[in-house]
């Protein structure tokens, strides 16, 4: 989860730059202008849902999705101060949120944008089986992104995190994702993606790009730089790549952690700590 949030923060300054970087050393991290975005805000919402909602007396998936919808609304409109973060929600989500706030209507809008993949990382950490991971990844998408590609994007990122934290090799992760989700773009390299890509925020493009950024990385930092190097939706691609990289490499460099945690409001720092305490207890 924190790997996703740090990726979001580190990629935020580059989000609309639309510049391709062929030299990773030219990508500077921990810039003064970096901050968390809507990607992190909705990641906090998913974490809160997993910690505080899913064990309540909900009788079906519709009730679980409604509970998450209310968490999305809370973290989108009622949690952060005006000067906190870069909460640039997409138009469709903003309209969904406004309607939810005004008349408590939480109907999904059939999106296949990468919002489903950017917020799913807590699911990849929370469950002990792939079956549960995929079920709750799909539920987390369905609140808004109930298009099959939106569902698939969330499930792919959550599955990759699950496999990485369980110690699978990069080849094993790639083969599972190829077989299960049929993203042919996983067979392209970072440089091939960089050459052909344009700015995109849909799952079909950016989820494979994020996975490949991780697969070709040497550590957490290079996964983030690979993601930024595409010149596309940098904060969200770095969010998804960073989520998998954290699970695989088991660490985030200290200088990145210290910088990013300083950008996160204190209440959400407490939520992160609670989340990691909870999943640590699960693994004991």
Protein Blocks (a to p, Z undefined) as FASTA:
>chain_A
ZZmmmmmmmmmmmmmnopacfbfklpcghifkbccdfklmmmmmmmmmmmmmmmmccfbf
klmmmmmmmmmmmmmmmmbcfkgojadbcfklmmmmmmmmmnopabdehiabfklmmmmm
mmmmmpmbfklmmmmmmmmmmmmmmcfklmmmmmmmmmmmmmmmnopafklmmmmmmmmn
opaklmpcfklmmmmpccdfbfklmmmmmmmmmmmpcbfklmmmmmmmnopafklmmmmm
mmmmmmmnopacfklmmmmmmmpcfklmmmmmmmmmmmmmmmZZ
